[in-house]
Amino acid sequence: MTQKISSRRAPGPGAITCINYGVGFMRAPLAALESASRRYGPIVRFGNGAHCLHLIYKPQHVQHILIDNNKNYEKFSPFGLLKLLFGNGLLFNEGPSWFSQRRLLQPSFQPRQMAAMGDGISDAVHEIVDSWPRLEGEETQIEDGMAQLARRVIGQLLFGTELPSDLDIVLEAGGSKLTFMMGNVSGTPQNVAYKAAMKSVDDAVYGIINARRANPDVAPDMLGALMNAVDKETGETMSDVQLRDEIVTLLFSGFDTTSRTLTWAFHALAENPHVEAALHEELDRVLGGREPRYDDIANLPYTVMLIKETMRVFPANAIIGRRAKDDDVIDGYFIPAGSLLTLSPYLAQRSAQNWDSPLDFDPLRFTPEREKEIHKFAYFPFGGGPRQCIGKGLAMITMPLAVATIAQRYRYASVPEHEIQHDIKVTFQSRNGIRARRHLRPSHNA
């Protein structure tokens, strides 16, 4: 039965106030989202006409967009120029070609494939943590160490070794240098720098692909899995261009989300000593001082719950974009074709309507019993529906191994005078970083 299209518009600011919200979003994006949601409710309309924007965060509304009527909503990035970097990788492709692409990629992300990479991830994490200076009480930017770790891990996942120097330099410079630039290209100097960085990325990735095609007999890694992937329906494999797009998508999106989530995890531990104590108890009891391996993850439930709670309170992807292809109605409000929608895990996952004491950091929300009671779209750090992040399984191997390895050796203490300033620059982060003092745990103080 065809749904009757309503002409009722969602509440939202008038023209002048809308401009003020736009300015506020540029200065403090998450504060602007919170302000709009408090004032106007779960669906907020910005602007008029077919090209307005709607802010969405109520679980039932998110489910409508990502599952119930997902064919009406195509991918849209608030950082639109990222498509120039990622090309037609899975993140931005659309339509029938996306479906074929997902079908081709899916076998490379099955649990058996992930397990084969698990101990390589563990080795990469140990290597980086071993390289950190063992200075008691050293003040550090947490994200610097986590970015270094994420770069090494992503190199292991994708290529079975360290990242080539060109790619490592691009990622190291200011964190996600290239993705940040994609949201800030506004003049000739930025364009020149962007094109130079893009050339470095393309030269490095195509060089790796060419070398691998000449010598395919190497250790298992994601590039090898993607090169060997065959579409069961068509018999086709990936071209070099598609391989490039998929590798670059995994490289930048995987690096940024992993390093940010780990940064927030250790910030949360520094701010919540009781959570840190529970984590240390589990690690000491299960591991007894040895380094964690892939098979240990199943026996570290509190560590996994800690990661899930970090992604709830500090979701790396704080906003998700969609565009309506045809007119629709959500909860009685008209959504015109062509309008943009900003879905916000940040708002949904911090809403008192969805969570008790939502700003309290409590990993025990994710015990098996309590997790069953959570609406699937009150918590969606990996998105949802057909376009749920294909790398979810990899993330839930990498991050528990990283937390377990680091937390066995170190604890972080907050620097009281350092102010945390929530911001979005492609991913959710602190505008001025997160400083802390890194202390050796007694058992690793020798």
Sine and cosine of phi, psi and omega as CSV:
sin_phi,cos_phi,sin_psi,cos_psi,sin_omega,cos_omega
0.00,0.00,0.76,-0.65,-0.02,-1.00
-0.95,0.31,0.75,-0.66,0.00,-1.00
-0.96,0.29,0.72,-0.69,0.06,-1.00
-0.95,0.31,0.79,-0.62,-0.06,-1.00
-0.99,0.10,0.84,-0.54,0.02,-1.00
-1.00,0.09,0.45,-0.89,0.09,-1.00
-0.98,-0.21,0.05,1.00,-0.04,-1.00
-0.95,0.30,0.82,-0.57,-0.04,-1.00
-1.00,-0.06,0.56,-0.83,0.06,-1.00
-0.92,0.39,0.46,-0.89,0.04,-1.00
-0.92,0.39,0.45,-0.90,0.02,-1.00
-0.01,-1.00,0.11,-0.99,-0.06,-1.00
-0.95,0.30,0.45,-0.89,0.14,-0.99
-0.96,0.30,-0.04,-1.00,-0.15,-0.99
-0.85,0.53,-0.76,0.65,-0.05,-1.00
-0.92,0.38,-0.72,0.69,0.01,-1.00
-0.90,0.44,-0.55,0.83,0.03,-1.00
-0.89,0.46,-0.66,0.75,0.06,-1.00
-0.88,0.47,-0.67,0.74,0.01,-1.00
-0.88,0.48,-0.64,0.77,0.06,-1.00
-0.90,0.43,-0.62,0.78,0.03,-1.00
-0.88,0.48,-0.70,0.72,0.06,-1.00
-0.90,0.44,-0.68,0.73,0.02,-1.00
-0.88,0.47,-0.61,0.79,0.01,-1.00
-0.90,0.44,-0.64,0.77,0.02,-1.00
-0.90,0.44,-0.59,0.81,-0.05,-1.00
-0.99,0.11,-0.69,0.72,-0.05,-1.00
-0.53,-0.85,0.99,0.15,-0.18,-0.98
-0.86,0.52,-0.68,0.73,-0.07,-1.00
-0.95,0.31,-0.58,0.81,0.08,-1.00
-0.90,0.43,-0.61,0.79,0.03,-1.00
-0.91,0.41,-0.66,0.75,0.04,-1.00
-0.89,0.46,-0.69,0.72,-0.01,-1.00
-0.90,0.44,-0.66,0.75,0.01,-1.00
-0.89,0.46,-0.72,0.70,-0.01,-1.00
-0.90,0.44,-0.66,0.75,-0.03,-1.00
-0.93,0.38,-0.61,0.79,0.03,-1.00
-0.91,0.42,-0.63,0.78,-0.11,-0.99
-0.98,0.18,-0.61,0.80,-0.17,-0.99
-0.91,-0.41,-0.23,0.97,0.04,-1.00
0.97,-0.23,-0.25,-0.97,-0.17,-0.99
-0.97,0.26,-0.28,0.96,0.13,-0.99
-0.80,-0.60,0.87,-0.49,-0.03,-1.00
-0.87,-0.49,0.80,-0.61,0.03,-1.00
-0.98,-0.18,0.76,-0.65,0.11,-0.99
-0.91,-0.42,0.88,-0.47,0.02,-1.00
1.00,-0.03,0.10,-1.00,-0.02,-1.00
-0.83,-0.56,0.13,-0.99,0.07,-1.00
0.98,0.22,-0.19,-0.98,-0.12,-0.99
-0.95,0.32,-0.37,0.93,-0.11,-0.99
-0.95,-0.32,0.59,0.81,0.08,-1.00
-0.97,0.22,0.10,-1.00,0.03,-1.00
-0.82,-0.57,0.66,-0.75,0.05,-1.00
-0.89,-0.46,0.72,-0.69,0.12,-0.99
-1.00,-0.06,0.81,-0.59,-0.10,-0.99
-0.78,-0.63,0.73,-0.69,0.08,-1.00
-0.48,-0.88,-0.12,0.99,0.05,-1.00
-0.93,0.36,0.74,-0.67,-0.11,-0.99
-0.80,0.60,-0.67,0.74,-0.03,-1.00
-0.91,0.42,-0.58,0.82,0.01,-1.00
-0.95,0.32,-0.64,0.76,0.04,-1.00
-0.89,0.45,-0.66,0.75,0.03,-1.00
-0.87,0.49,-0.64,0.77,0.02,-1.00
-0.85,0.52,-0.66,0.75,-0.07,-1.00
-0.98,0.22,-0.67,0.74,-0.12,-0.99
-1.00,0.02,-0.35,0.94,-0.03,-1.00
-0.80,-0.60,-0.89,0.46,-0.20,-0.98
-0.87,0.49,-0.64,0.77,-0.01,-1.00
-0.77,-0.64,0.64,0.77,-0.14,-0.99
-0.89,0.45,-0.42,0.91,-0.02,-1.00
-0.93,0.38,-0.28,0.96,0.01,-1.00
-1.00,0.04,-0.11,0.99,-0.13,-0.99
-0.82,-0.57,0.88,-0.48,0.00,-1.00
-0.99,-0.17,0.31,-0.95,-0.03,-1.00
-0.90,0.44,0.70,-0.71,0.11,-0.99
-0.62,-0.79,0.76,-0.65,0.04,-1.00
-0.97,-0.25,0.77,-0.64,0.14,-0.99
-0.87,0.49,-0.32,0.95,0.06,-1.00
-0.95,-0.32,0.92,0.40,-0.24,-0.97
-0.84,0.54,-0.52,0.85,-0.03,-1.00
-0.93,0.37,-0.18,0.98,0.05,-1.00
-0.86,0.51,-0.45,0.89,0.00,-1.00
-0.88,0.47,-0.48,0.88,0.05,-1.00
-0.91,0.42,-0.53,0.85,0.03,-1.00
-0.98,0.19,-0.75,0.67,-0.13,-0.99
-0.99,0.11,-0.23,0.97,0.00,-1.00
0.87,0.49,-0.67,-0.75,0.02,-1.00
-0.99,-0.14,0.57,0.82,0.16,-0.99
-0.88,0.47,0.22,-0.97,-0.13,-0.99
-0.83,0.55,-0.49,0.87,-0.08,-1.00
-0.90,0.45,-0.57,0.82,-0.13,-0.99
-0.89,-0.46,-0.19,0.98,-0.01,-1.00
-0.92,0.40,0.35,-0.94,-0.05,-1.00
-0.66,-0.76,0.26,-0.97,0.19,-0.98
0.96,0.30,-0.34,-0.94,-0.05,-1.00
-0.84,0.53,-0.57,0.82,-0.01,-1.00
-0.92,0.38,-0.54,0.84,0.08,-1.00
-0.90,0.43,-0.68,0.73,-0.02,-1.00
-0.87,0.48,-0.70,0.72,0.03,-1.00
-0.89,0.45,-0.64,0.77,-0.01,-1.00
-0.90,0.43,-0.71,0.71,0.01,-1.00
-0.89,0.46,-0.67,0.75,0.01,-1.00
-0.88,0.47,-0.62,0.79,0.00,-1.00
-0.94,0.34,-0.61,0.79,-0.07,-1.00
-0.99,0.16,-0.51,0.86,-0.19,-0.98
-0.80,0.60,-0.69,0.72,-0.02,-1.00
-0.87,0.50,-0.44,0.90,0.00,-1.00
-0.96,0.29,-0.18,0.98,-0.04,-1.00
-0.89,-0.45,0.34,0.94,0.04,-1.00
-0.98,0.21,0.39,-0.92,-0.06,-1.00
-0.79,0.61,-0.62,0.78,-0.02,-1.00
-0.90,0.44,-0.64,0.76,0.05,-1.00
-0.91,0.41,-0.66,0.75,0.01,-1.00
-0.90,0.43,-0.66,0.75,-0.01,-1.00
-0.88,0.47,-0.59,0.81,0.01,-1.00
-0.90,0.44,-0.44,0.90,-0.01,-1.00
-1.00,-0.08,-0.19,0.98,-0.18,-0.98
-0.85,0.52,-0.74,0.67,-0.05,-1.00
-0.95,0.30,-0.46,0.89,0.12,-0.99
-0.90,0.44,-0.63,0.78,0.09,-1.00
-0.88,0.47,-0.72,0.70,-0.01,-1.00
-0.86,0.52,-0.70,0.71,0.01,-1.00
-0.88,0.47,-0.66,0.75,0.00,-1.00
-0.90,0.43,-0.66,0.75,0.03,-1.00
-0.89,0.46,-0.73,0.68,-0.01,-1.00
-0.86,0.50,-0.67,0.74,-0.03,-1.00
-0.86,0.52,-0.70,0.71,-0.03,-1.00
-0.94,0.34,-0.72,0.70,-0.04,-1.00
-0.90,0.43,-0.58,0.81,0.07,-1.00
-0.88,0.47,-0.48,0.88,-0.06,-1.00
-0.99,0.14,-0.20,0.98,-0.03,-1.00
-0.94,0.35,0.63,-0.77,0.04,-1.00
-0.90,0.44,0.72,-0.70,-0.07,-1.00
-1.00,-0.03,0.93,0.38,-0.01,-1.00
-0.97,-0.24,0.88,-0.47,-0.05,-1.00
-0.93,0.37,0.80,-0.60,0.08,-1.00
0.96,0.28,0.31,0.95,-0.01,-1.00
-0.92,0.40,0.73,-0.68,0.10,-1.00
-0.99,0.16,0.73,-0.69,-0.11,-0.99
-0.55,-0.83,0.38,-0.92,0.24,-0.97
-0.99,0.15,0.90,-0.44,-0.04,-1.00
-0.81,0.58,-0.67,0.74,-0.11,-0.99
-0.90,0.43,-0.41,0.91,0.01,-1.00
-0.90,0.44,-0.74,0.68,0.03,-1.00
-0.91,0.40,-0.63,0.78,-0.02,-1.00
-0.94,0.33,-0.56,0.83,0.05,-1.00
-0.92,0.38,-0.67,0.74,0.05,-1.00
-0.87,0.50,-0.71,0.71,0.01,-1.00
-0.89,0.45,-0.71,0.70,-0.04,-1.00
-0.90,0.44,-0.61,0.80,0.03,-1.00
-0.89,0.45,-0.68,0.73,-0.01,-1.00
-0.92,0.38,-0.66,0.75,-0.01,-1.00
-0.91,0.40,-0.68,0.74,-0.03,-1.00
-0.91,0.40,-0.55,0.84,0.10,-1.00
-0.90,0.44,-0.68,0.74,0.03,-1.00
-0.89,0.45,-0.69,0.72,-0.02,-1.00
-0.90,0.44,-0.73,0.69,-0.12,-0.99
-0.99,0.17,-0.66,0.75,-0.20,-0.98
-0.82,-0.57,0.00,1.00,0.01,-1.00
0.95,0.30,0.25,0.97,-0.03,-1.00
-0.32,-0.95,-0.15,-0.99,0.07,-1.00
-0.92,0.39,0.41,-0.91,0.08,-1.00
-0.90,0.43,0.59,-0.81,0.18,-0.98
-0.83,0.55,0.50,-0.87,-0.13,-0.99
-0.85,0.53,-0.62,0.78,-0.02,-1.00
-0.88,0.48,-0.69,0.73,0.01,-1.00
-0.94,0.34,-0.64,0.77,0.00,-1.00
-0.89,0.47,-0.65,0.76,0.00,-1.00
-0.91,0.41,-0.68,0.74,0.00,-1.00
-0.89,0.46,-0.67,0.74,0.01,-1.00
-0.95,0.30,-0.58,0.82,-0.07,-1.00
-0.94,0.34,-0.56,0.83,-0.11,-0.99
-0.94,0.34,0.99,-0.14,0.05,-1.00
0.94,0.34,0.51,0.86,-0.02,-1.00
0.97,0.23,-0.83,-0.56,-0.03,-1.00
-0.99,0.11,0.95,0.32,-0.12,-0.99
-0.82,0.57,-0.77,0.64,-0.13,-0.99
-0.94,0.34,-0.66,0.75,0.02,-1.00
-0.92,0.40,-0.58,0.82,0.08,-1.00
-0.90,0.44,-0.69,0.72,0.00,-1.00
-0.87,0.49,-0.59,0.81,-0.04,-1.00
-0.88,0.48,-0.46,0.89,0.04,-1.00
-1.00,-0.01,0.00,1.00,-0.13,-0.99
-0.68,-0.74,0.32,0.95,0.05,-1.00
-0.97,0.25,0.94,-0.33,-0.09,-1.00
-0.72,-0.69,0.01,1.00,-0.02,-1.00
-0.27,-0.96,0.04,-1.00,-0.09,-1.00
-0.84,0.54,-0.74,0.67,-0.01,-1.00
-0.85,0.53,-0.65,0.76,0.00,-1.00
-0.92,0.39,-0.64,0.77,0.01,-1.00
-0.89,0.45,-0.67,0.75,0.01,-1.00
-0.89,0.46,-0.72,0.69,0.00,-1.00
-0.90,0.44,-0.65,0.76,0.01,-1.00
-0.89,0.46,-0.73,0.68,-0.03,-1.00
-0.90,0.44,-0.61,0.79,0.04,-1.00
-0.91,0.42,-0.68,0.73,0.02,-1.00
-0.91,0.42,-0.66,0.75,0.03,-1.00
-0.87,0.49,-0.67,0.74,0.01,-1.00
-0.89,0.45,-0.65,0.76,0.05,-1.00
-0.88,0.48,-0.68,0.73,0.01,-1.00
-0.89,0.45,-0.76,0.65,-0.04,-1.00
-0.89,0.45,-0.69,0.72,0.00,-1.00
-0.87,0.49,-0.69,0.73,-0.03,-1.00
-0.92,0.39,-0.72,0.69,-0.08,-1.00
-0.93,0.35,-0.72,0.70,0.02,-1.00
-0.90,0.43,-0.56,0.83,0.06,-1.00
-0.88,0.47,-0.67,0.74,0.02,-1.00
-0.91,0.41,-0.68,0.74,0.01,-1.00
-0.88,0.47,-0.71,0.70,-0.01,-1.00
-0.89,0.45,-0.68,0.74,0.01,-1.00
-0.90,0.43,-0.63,0.78,-0.01,-1.00
-0.93,0.37,-0.63,0.78,0.03,-1.00
-0.90,0.44,-0.53,0.85,0.02,-1.00
-0.97,0.23,-0.40,0.92,-0.04,-1.00
-0.59,-0.80,0.96,0.26,-0.13,-0.99
-0.97,0.25,-0.17,0.98,-0.09,-1.00
-1.00,0.08,0.98,0.20,-0.02,-1.00
-0.75,-0.66,0.09,-1.00,0.00,-1.00
-0.88,0.48,0.45,-0.89,-0.01,-1.00
-0.91,0.42,0.73,-0.69,0.08,-1.00
-0.43,-0.90,0.03,-1.00,-0.09,-1.00
-0.93,0.37,-0.61,0.79,0.03,-1.00
-0.87,0.49,-0.70,0.71,0.04,-1.00
-0.88,0.48,-0.66,0.75,0.02,-1.00
-0.89,0.45,-0.66,0.75,-0.01,-1.00
-0.93,0.36,-0.62,0.79,0.01,-1.00
-0.92,0.39,-0.53,0.85,-0.01,-1.00
-1.00,0.03,-0.11,0.99,-0.04,-1.00
-0.92,0.40,0.71,-0.70,0.01,-1.00
-0.78,-0.62,0.78,-0.63,0.07,-1.00
-0.94,0.34,0.89,-0.45,-0.07,-1.00
-0.89,0.45,-0.44,0.90,-0.03,-1.00
-1.00,0.09,-0.55,0.83,-0.07,-1.00
-0.93,-0.36,-0.29,0.96,-0.06,-1.00
0.97,0.23,0.09,1.00,-0.07,-1.00
-0.99,0.12,0.47,-0.88,0.15,-0.99
-0.91,-0.41,0.01,-1.00,-0.07,-1.00
-0.99,0.11,0.65,-0.76,0.16,-0.99
-0.96,0.28,0.21,-0.98,0.06,-1.00
-0.88,0.48,-0.59,0.81,0.00,-1.00
-0.91,0.40,-0.69,0.72,0.02,-1.00
-0.92,0.40,-0.64,0.77,0.06,-1.00
-0.85,0.53,-0.69,0.72,0.02,-1.00
-0.86,0.51,-0.74,0.68,-0.05,-1.00
-0.90,0.44,-0.65,0.76,0.00,-1.00
-0.94,0.35,-0.67,0.74,-0.01,-1.00
-0.91,0.42,-0.69,0.72,0.01,-1.00
-0.91,0.42,-0.64,0.77,0.05,-1.00
-0.87,0.49,-0.75,0.66,0.01,-1.00
-0.91,0.42,-0.62,0.78,-0.04,-1.00
-0.87,0.49,-0.82,0.57,-0.12,-0.99
-0.98,0.18,-0.69,0.73,-0.02,-1.00
-0.94,0.35,-0.63,0.77,0.01,-1.00
-0.92,0.39,-0.67,0.75,0.02,-1.00
-0.88,0.47,-0.77,0.64,-0.14,-0.99
-0.91,0.41,-0.73,0.68,-0.04,-1.00
-0.93,0.38,-0.60,0.80,0.01,-1.00
-0.92,0.39,-0.75,0.66,-0.05,-1.00
-0.91,0.42,-0.62,0.78,0.01,-1.00
-0.92,0.38,-0.70,0.71,-0.03,-1.00
-0.90,0.44,-0.68,0.73,0.02,-1.00
-0.90,0.43,-0.61,0.79,0.06,-1.00
-0.86,0.51,-0.75,0.66,0.00,-1.00
-0.91,0.40,-0.55,0.84,0.00,-1.00
-0.88,0.48,-0.70,0.71,-0.03,-1.00
-0.98,0.21,-0.41,0.91,0.19,-0.98
-0.90,0.44,-0.71,0.70,0.00,-1.00
-0.89,0.46,-0.64,0.77,0.04,-1.00
-0.90,0.43,-0.64,0.77,0.02,-1.00
-0.90,0.43,-0.53,0.85,-0.04,-1.00
-1.00,0.03,-0.21,0.98,-0.10,-0.99
-0.73,-0.69,0.99,0.15,-0.08,-1.00
-0.84,0.54,-0.54,0.84,0.00,-1.00
-0.92,0.38,-0.56,0.83,0.06,-1.00
-0.94,0.35,-0.68,0.73,0.04,-1.00
-0.87,0.50,-0.67,0.74,0.00,-1.00
-0.89,0.46,-0.65,0.76,0.02,-1.00
-0.92,0.40,-0.62,0.78,0.04,-1.00
-0.90,0.44,-0.74,0.67,-0.02,-1.00
-0.88,0.47,-0.62,0.78,0.02,-1.00
-0.87,0.50,-0.72,0.70,-0.01,-1.00
-0.90,0.43,-0.71,0.70,-0.04,-1.00
-0.90,0.44,-0.68,0.73,-0.01,-1.00
-0.91,0.40,-0.64,0.77,-0.04,-1.00
-0.94,0.34,-0.69,0.73,-0.10,-1.00
-0.99,0.13,-0.67,0.74,-0.14,-0.99
-0.99,-0.13,-0.48,0.88,0.02,-1.00
0.85,0.53,0.53,0.85,0.06,-1.00
1.00,-0.08,-0.23,0.97,0.03,-1.00
-0.99,0.14,0.31,-0.95,-0.02,-1.00
-0.96,0.29,0.64,-0.77,0.01,-1.00
-0.95,0.32,0.55,-0.83,0.08,-1.00
-0.85,-0.53,0.13,-0.99,-0.05,-1.00
-0.80,0.60,-0.70,0.71,-0.07,-1.00
-0.91,0.41,-0.29,0.96,-0.01,-1.00
-0.97,0.23,-0.35,0.94,-0.10,-0.99
-0.84,0.55,-0.64,0.77,-0.01,-1.00
-0.89,0.46,-0.38,0.93,-0.02,-1.00
-0.98,-0.21,0.22,0.97,0.01,-1.00
-0.84,-0.54,0.88,0.48,-0.09,-1.00
-0.90,0.44,-0.61,0.79,-0.02,-1.00
-0.92,0.40,-0.60,0.80,0.05,-1.00
-0.87,0.49,-0.69,0.72,0.02,-1.00
-0.91,0.40,-0.67,0.74,0.03,-1.00
-0.89,0.46,-0.58,0.81,0.06,-1.00
-0.87,0.49,-0.69,0.72,0.03,-1.00
-0.89,0.46,-0.70,0.71,-0.01,-1.00
-0.88,0.47,-0.67,0.74,0.01,-1.00
-0.93,0.37,-0.58,0.81,0.09,-1.00
-0.86,0.50,-0.69,0.72,-0.01,-1.00
-0.94,0.34,-0.39,0.92,0.08,-1.00
-0.96,0.30,-0.78,0.62,-0.09,-1.00
-0.98,0.21,-0.55,0.84,-0.07,-1.00
-0.78,-0.62,0.90,0.44,-0.08,-1.00
-0.92,0.39,0.82,-0.57,-0.01,-1.00
-0.84,0.55,-0.67,0.74,0.07,-1.00
-0.99,-0.12,1.00,0.05,-0.09,-1.00
-0.96,0.28,-0.42,0.91,0.04,-1.00
-0.69,-0.73,0.55,-0.84,0.01,-1.00
-0.79,-0.62,0.73,-0.69,-0.08,-1.00
-0.97,-0.24,0.60,-0.80,0.14,-0.99
-0.64,-0.77,0.35,-0.94,0.07,-1.00
-0.79,-0.62,0.75,-0.66,0.01,-1.00
-0.97,0.25,0.79,-0.61,0.03,-1.00
-0.99,0.12,-0.59,0.81,0.03,-1.00
-0.76,-0.65,0.26,-0.97,0.07,-1.00
-0.84,0.54,0.55,-0.83,0.01,-1.00
-0.52,-0.85,0.17,-0.99,0.09,-1.00
-0.76,-0.65,0.78,-0.63,0.07,-1.00
-0.84,-0.55,0.90,-0.44,0.02,-1.00
0.80,0.59,0.63,0.77,0.04,-1.00
1.00,0.07,-0.06,1.00,-0.03,-1.00
-0.98,-0.21,0.68,-0.73,-0.04,-1.00
-0.96,0.27,0.78,-0.63,0.08,-1.00
-0.90,-0.44,0.98,-0.22,-0.10,-1.00
-0.96,0.29,0.51,-0.86,0.10,-0.99
-0.82,0.57,0.66,-0.75,-0.01,-1.00
1.00,0.01,-0.22,0.98,-0.02,-1.00
-0.97,0.26,0.43,-0.90,-0.02,-1.00
-0.99,-0.16,0.52,-0.86,0.02,-1.00
-0.77,-0.64,0.75,-0.66,0.10,-0.99
-0.95,-0.30,0.95,-0.33,0.06,-1.00
-1.00,-0.02,0.71,-0.71,-0.13,-0.99
-0.85,-0.53,0.99,-0.16,0.19,-0.98
-0.84,0.55,-0.56,0.83,-0.01,-1.00
-0.85,0.53,-0.74,0.67,-0.01,-1.00
-0.95,0.32,-0.71,0.71,-0.04,-1.00
-0.88,0.47,-0.63,0.77,-0.12,-0.99
-1.00,0.09,-0.11,0.99,0.07,-1.00
-0.89,-0.45,0.25,0.97,-0.07,-1.00
-1.00,0.05,0.73,-0.68,0.06,-1.00
-0.93,0.37,-0.28,0.96,0.07,-1.00
-0.96,0.27,-0.37,0.93,-0.05,-1.00
-0.95,-0.30,-0.36,0.93,-0.16,-0.99
-0.64,-0.77,0.61,-0.80,0.16,-0.99
-0.97,0.23,0.73,-0.68,0.01,-1.00
0.69,0.72,0.89,0.46,-0.21,-0.98
-0.89,0.46,-0.42,0.91,-0.03,-1.00
-1.00,0.02,-0.11,0.99,0.11,-0.99
-0.97,0.25,0.68,-0.74,0.00,-1.00
-1.00,-0.03,0.95,-0.32,-0.13,-0.99
-0.65,-0.76,1.00,-0.09,0.01,-1.00
-0.85,0.52,-0.40,0.92,-0.04,-1.00
-0.94,0.35,-0.09,1.00,0.17,-0.99
-0.87,0.50,-0.39,0.92,-0.13,-0.99
-0.95,-0.30,0.45,0.89,0.23,-0.97
-0.89,0.46,0.44,-0.90,-0.03,-1.00
-0.79,0.61,-0.63,0.78,-0.04,-1.00
-0.93,0.36,-0.72,0.70,-0.06,-1.00
-0.96,0.27,-0.53,0.85,-0.02,-1.00
-0.90,0.43,-0.51,0.86,0.02,-1.00
-0.89,0.46,-0.42,0.91,-0.06,-1.00
-1.00,0.06,-0.10,0.99,-0.06,-1.00
-0.99,0.11,0.80,-0.61,0.10,-0.99
-0.87,0.49,0.69,-0.72,-0.12,-0.99
-0.86,0.51,-0.38,0.92,0.01,-1.00
-0.92,-0.40,0.30,0.95,0.33,-0.94
-1.00,0.10,-0.21,0.98,-0.02,-1.00
-0.56,-0.83,0.96,-0.29,-0.02,-1.00
-0.56,-0.83,0.86,0.50,-0.03,-1.00
-0.91,0.41,-0.36,0.93,0.04,-1.00
-0.97,-0.23,0.32,0.95,-0.09,-1.00
0.97,0.26,-0.47,-0.89,-0.01,-1.00
-0.07,-1.00,0.16,-0.99,-0.01,-1.00
0.96,0.28,-0.33,-0.95,-0.04,-1.00
-0.84,0.54,-0.45,0.89,-0.06,-1.00
-0.98,-0.18,0.35,0.94,0.10,-1.00
-0.84,0.55,0.60,-0.80,-0.07,-1.00
-0.79,0.61,0.84,-0.55,-0.04,-1.00
-0.94,0.33,-0.34,0.94,-0.03,-1.00
-1.00,0.00,0.21,0.98,-0.03,-1.00
-0.82,0.57,-0.72,0.70,-0.03,-1.00
-0.88,0.47,-0.67,0.74,0.05,-1.00
-0.88,0.47,-0.68,0.73,0.00,-1.00
-0.87,0.48,-0.64,0.77,-0.06,-1.00
-0.99,0.12,0.07,1.00,0.26,-0.97
-0.99,-0.15,-0.76,0.65,-0.11,-0.99
-0.89,0.45,-0.76,0.65,-0.15,-0.99
-0.94,0.34,-0.67,0.74,0.09,-1.00
-0.88,0.47,-0.62,0.78,0.04,-1.00
-0.90,0.44,-0.65,0.76,0.00,-1.00
-0.92,0.40,-0.74,0.68,0.00,-1.00
-0.87,0.49,-0.70,0.71,-0.03,-1.00
-0.89,0.45,-0.67,0.74,-0.02,-1.00
-0.91,0.42,-0.73,0.68,-0.05,-1.00
-0.94,0.34,-0.72,0.70,-0.10,-1.00
-0.93,0.36,-0.37,0.93,0.12,-0.99
-0.91,0.41,-0.52,0.85,-0.12,-0.99
-0.98,-0.19,-0.53,0.85,-0.17,-0.99
-0.73,-0.68,0.40,-0.92,0.26,-0.97
-0.76,-0.66,0.49,-0.87,-0.03,-1.00
-0.94,-0.35,0.67,-0.74,0.07,-1.00
-0.88,-0.48,0.73,-0.68,-0.04,-1.00
-0.90,0.44,0.48,-0.88,0.14,-0.99
-0.99,-0.13,0.96,-0.27,-0.19,-0.98
-0.83,0.56,-0.57,0.82,-0.07,-1.00
-0.98,0.18,-0.08,1.00,-0.02,-1.00
-1.00,0.01,0.86,-0.50,-0.03,-1.00
-1.00,0.01,0.75,-0.66,0.07,-1.00
-1.00,0.04,0.80,-0.60,-0.04,-1.00
-0.86,-0.51,0.98,-0.19,-0.04,-1.00
-0.88,0.47,0.69,-0.72,-0.07,-1.00
-0.44,-0.90,0.30,-0.95,0.14,-0.99
-0.84,-0.55,0.88,-0.48,0.22,-0.98
-0.76,-0.64,0.99,0.13,-0.19,-0.98
0.95,0.32,-0.83,0.55,0.08,-1.00
-0.91,-0.41,0.24,-0.97,-0.03,-1.00
-0.98,0.22,0.81,-0.59,-0.06,-1.00
-0.45,-0.89,0.04,-1.00,0.13,-0.99
-0.99,-0.12,0.77,-0.64,-0.09,-1.00
-0.85,0.53,-0.57,0.82,-0.03,-1.00
-0.93,-0.37,0.43,0.90,0.02,-1.00
0.97,0.26,-0.03,-1.00,0.02,-1.00
-0.75,-0.66,0.96,-0.30,-0.02,-1.00
-1.00,-0.05,0.56,-0.83,0.03,-1.00
-0.38,-0.93,0.29,-0.96,0.12,-0.99
-0.99,-0.15,0.76,-0.65,-0.04,-1.00
-0.98,-0.18,0.87,-0.49,-0.04,-1.00
-0.93,-0.37,0.62,-0.79,0.13,-0.99
-0.95,0.30,0.71,-0.70,0.12,-0.99
-0.96,0.30,0.50,-0.87,-0.12,-0.99
-0.79,0.62,-0.64,0.77,-0.06,-1.00
-0.95,0.32,-0.20,0.98,-0.01,-1.00
-0.87,-0.50,0.45,0.89,-0.11,-0.99
-1.00,-0.08,-0.01,1.00,-0.04,-1.00
-0.99,0.16,0.00,0.00,0.00,0.00
